[in-house]
Amino acid sequence: MIKLFFDLDHTLWDYETNSRATLLDLYSTFELHRFFSDECHFIQTFERENQQLWHRYNMGEIDKFEIRNNRFGYIMNTVNNSDLNLAKELSNQFIIECPMKKALMPNARQVLDKLSNDFELGIITNGFDDTQNIKLKFSEIDHYFNWVVTSESSGHRKPAKGIFDFTLDFTGGSVEDMVIIGDNLRTDVLGAYNAGWKSVWYNPLKESISRSQLQVFDLIELPALFM
């Protein structure tokens, strides 16, 4: 039986919308107008620094504690603020608040409703166990998934073949029946290819790529690929 695995952030859970809502709360609560020219300046700085840190994490250069503990230190350093207590408070509050936000990518819930009737569904994410489980719970989609595999629980990070092999063993599936749906060409699509899995690239920005790669521009297109 085909098993469909989804990436979580940027594929089902709307990271941009949820993080920006959290950042606006932090900007107000901690009076960050003292350091940034406006809310957009703060959000853009976060997104740039955060993206760089996650790239380094996916490359195996840093661990999760570097992201969790020092992320806002990097951000505040860009405006010449070296208050470690403030950076720590911002980090702690972000970690608490952001995963409880509920925004999903367009049509995510409808697609999960439909696919869960005919397929076993799972999650494969490079996110952290506790954070990702909170996201699934508060966005009320946790009940759709038979399995949740993280880089922590598997000991590997996408695109490493190890996380796909771990998932294969964990689910008792056969490689011919394993499919991942994700937004990242490197971690999801290339990772799946190297592990012998099928993949569907979720490509909402309609970026150009070879037509040989199966892709959807909207999650609502997914059921037609498998049903």
matplotlib code that plots the C-alpha trace (Angstrom):
import matplotlib.pyplot as plt

x = [0.0, 1.3, 2.5, 2.4, 4.8, 4.7, 7.3, 5.8, 7.1, 6.3, 4.4, 1.5, 2.2, 2.5, 5.8, 5.9, 2.5, 2.9, 6.4, 5.5, 2.5, 4.7, 7.4, 4.8, 3.8, 7.5, 8.1, 5.3, 5.9, 9.6, 9.4, 11.8, 11.2, 14.1, 16.4, 14.7, 13.4, 10.1, 8.3, 9.3, 13.0, 12.7, 10.9, 13.2, 16.2, 14.8, 14.0, 17.4, 19.3, 16.9, 17.2, 21.0, 20.9, 18.6, 20.8, 23.7, 21.7, 20.6, 24.2, 25.2, 27.3, 25.4, 23.0, 19.5, 20.7, 22.5, 19.3, 17.2, 19.6, 21.5, 19.1, 18.0, 21.6, 22.5, 19.4, 20.0, 23.7, 22.7, 21.5, 24.5, 22.6, 24.5, 22.0, 22.2, 19.3, 17.0, 18.1, 17.4, 13.9, 13.1, 14.3, 12.3, 9.1, 9.4, 9.8, 6.7, 4.4, 5.2, 4.4, 1.0, 0.0, -2.5, -2.2, -1.8, -0.9, -3.8, -6.0, -3.9, -6.7, -9.0, -6.3, -5.4, -9.1, -9.3, -6.0, -6.4, -9.4, -7.3, -3.7, -1.5, 0.0, 3.1, 5.5, 9.2, 10.7, 14.1, 12.3, 12.6, 10.4, 8.7, 8.2, 6.8, 4.4, 3.0, 2.5, 0.6, -1.6, -2.5, -3.2, -5.4, -3.9, -2.1, -4.8, -4.1, -0.7, 0.3, 3.9, 6.0, 9.7, 12.0, 15.7, 15.9, 14.1, 15.8, 19.3, 19.5, 18.6, 17.1, 18.5, 20.5, 19.5, 19.5, 16.3, 14.5, 15.9, 14.9, 11.3, 11.2, 12.2, 10.0, 6.8, 7.5, 6.9, 8.6, 10.6, 8.5, 5.5, 7.1, 6.4, 7.4, 5.7, 7.8, 8.7, 12.5, 14.2, 17.4, 16.1, 12.9, 13.2, 17.0, 16.9, 14.0, 15.8, 19.0, 17.0, 15.0, 11.7, 9.2, 8.7, 6.2, 7.6, 5.2, 6.0, 3.5, 5.9, 5.8, 9.6, 11.0, 12.2, 12.4, 8.9, 10.2, 9.9, 6.4, 5.1, 2.0, 1.5, -1.4, -1.9, -5.4, -3.8, -2.4, -5.3, -5.5, -1.9, -2.7, -6.4]
y = [0.0, 3.5, 5.5, 9.3, 11.3, 15.1, 17.6, 19.8, 23.4, 25.3, 22.3, 21.8, 24.2, 27.8, 28.7, 32.2, 33.3, 31.7, 33.0, 36.5, 36.7, 35.6, 38.2, 41.0, 40.0, 40.0, 43.4, 44.9, 43.1, 43.8, 47.3, 46.4, 49.7, 50.8, 48.8, 48.3, 50.9, 49.2, 45.8, 44.9, 45.5, 43.1, 40.4, 40.6, 40.3, 37.3, 35.6, 36.1, 35.0, 32.1, 30.8, 30.8, 28.9, 26.3, 25.8, 25.2, 22.8, 20.8, 20.7, 19.3, 22.3, 23.2, 21.5, 22.4, 24.2, 26.8, 27.6, 27.6, 29.4, 31.8, 32.7, 36.0, 36.8, 36.8, 38.9, 41.5, 41.7, 43.1, 46.2, 46.3, 45.0, 42.5, 42.2, 38.4, 38.4, 40.1, 37.6, 34.7, 36.1, 36.5, 33.0, 31.5, 33.3, 32.5, 28.8, 28.9, 30.9, 30.1, 26.3, 27.1, 29.2, 27.4, 28.7, 25.9, 26.1, 26.6, 23.5, 21.5, 20.3, 19.4, 17.4, 15.5, 14.8, 13.2, 11.4, 9.9, 7.9, 5.9, 6.1, 5.8, 9.2, 10.3, 13.2, 13.5, 16.7, 18.1, 20.0, 19.1, 16.5, 18.7, 21.7, 19.7, 17.7, 21.0, 22.3, 19.2, 19.3, 23.0, 23.1, 20.1, 17.8, 15.3, 12.7, 12.3, 10.8, 7.2, 8.2, 11.3, 11.0, 13.8, 14.4, 13.8, 10.5, 9.1, 10.4, 11.8, 15.0, 15.2, 14.9, 12.1, 8.7, 7.6, 9.4, 7.7, 4.3, 4.8, 5.6, 2.6, 0.3, 2.1, 1.7, -1.7, -0.5, -1.3, 1.4, 1.1, 2.4, 5.3, 8.8, 12.2, 15.5, 18.5, 22.1, 21.8, 20.4, 19.6, 18.1, 16.5, 15.7, 15.0, 13.2, 11.0, 10.3, 9.1, 6.8, 5.3, 7.0, 8.7, 12.4, 15.2, 18.7, 21.2, 24.3, 27.1, 29.8, 28.0, 27.9, 26.4, 22.8, 19.8, 18.5, 15.0, 15.9, 15.3, 18.6, 20.4, 24.2, 23.7, 20.9, 20.5, 18.9, 16.0, 13.5, 13.3, 12.0, 9.0, 8.3]
z = [0.0, -0.9, 2.1, 1.6, 3.8, 4.0, 5.0, 7.7, 7.6, 4.4, 3.0, 5.5, 8.3, 7.1, 8.7, 7.2, 8.4, 11.9, 12.5, 11.3, 13.6, 16.5, 15.6, 15.6, 19.1, 20.2, 18.5, 20.5, 23.8, 24.0, 22.4, 19.7, 17.9, 20.1, 17.9, 14.5, 12.1, 11.9, 12.1, 8.6, 9.4, 12.3, 10.4, 7.4, 9.7, 11.4, 8.1, 6.7, 9.9, 10.5, 7.0, 7.2, 10.5, 9.2, 6.2, 8.4, 10.5, 7.5, 6.4, 9.8, 10.7, 13.9, 16.3, 17.4, 20.4, 18.3, 16.6, 19.7, 22.1, 19.8, 17.0, 18.4, 19.5, 15.8, 15.0, 17.7, 16.7, 13.4, 15.2, 17.5, 20.5, 22.6, 25.5, 26.0, 28.5, 25.9, 23.2, 25.5, 26.4, 22.8, 22.0, 24.8, 23.9, 20.2, 21.0, 23.2, 21.0, 17.4, 17.4, 18.8, 15.8, 13.6, 10.0, 7.4, 3.7, 1.3, 1.1, 3.4, 5.6, 2.7, 1.1, 4.3, 4.7, 1.3, 1.2, 4.7, 3.5, 1.1, 2.2, 5.3, 5.9, 7.8, 8.4, 7.8, 9.1, 10.0, 12.8, 16.5, 18.2, 20.8, 18.5, 15.6, 17.8, 19.2, 15.7, 14.7, 17.8, 17.8, 14.1, 14.7, 12.0, 14.2, 13.9, 10.2, 10.6, 11.5, 11.8, 12.6, 11.9, 12.8, 12.5, 16.2, 16.4, 13.3, 14.0, 10.5, 8.6, 5.2, 2.5, 4.2, 3.0, 6.6, 7.5, 4.6, 5.4, 9.0, 8.0, 5.7, 8.5, 11.0, 8.9, 7.6, 4.0, 0.7, -1.0, -4.2, -2.2, -0.4, -1.5, 0.1, -0.7, 0.2, -0.8, -0.7, -3.8, -2.0, 1.3, 0.1, -3.6, -3.9, -0.6, -1.8, -5.1, -3.4, -1.2, -4.0, -3.0, -5.2, -4.6, -5.4, -5.3, -3.7, -5.8, -4.9, -6.3, -9.7, -10.0, -13.2, -13.1, -15.5, -16.3, -15.5, -11.8, -10.5, -8.9, -7.8, -7.5, -5.1, -2.6, -3.9, -7.0, -4.9, -4.8, -8.6, -8.7, -6.6, -7.0]

ax = plt.figure().add_subplot(projection="3d")
ax.plot(x, y, z, "-o")
ax.set_aspect("equal")
plt.show()
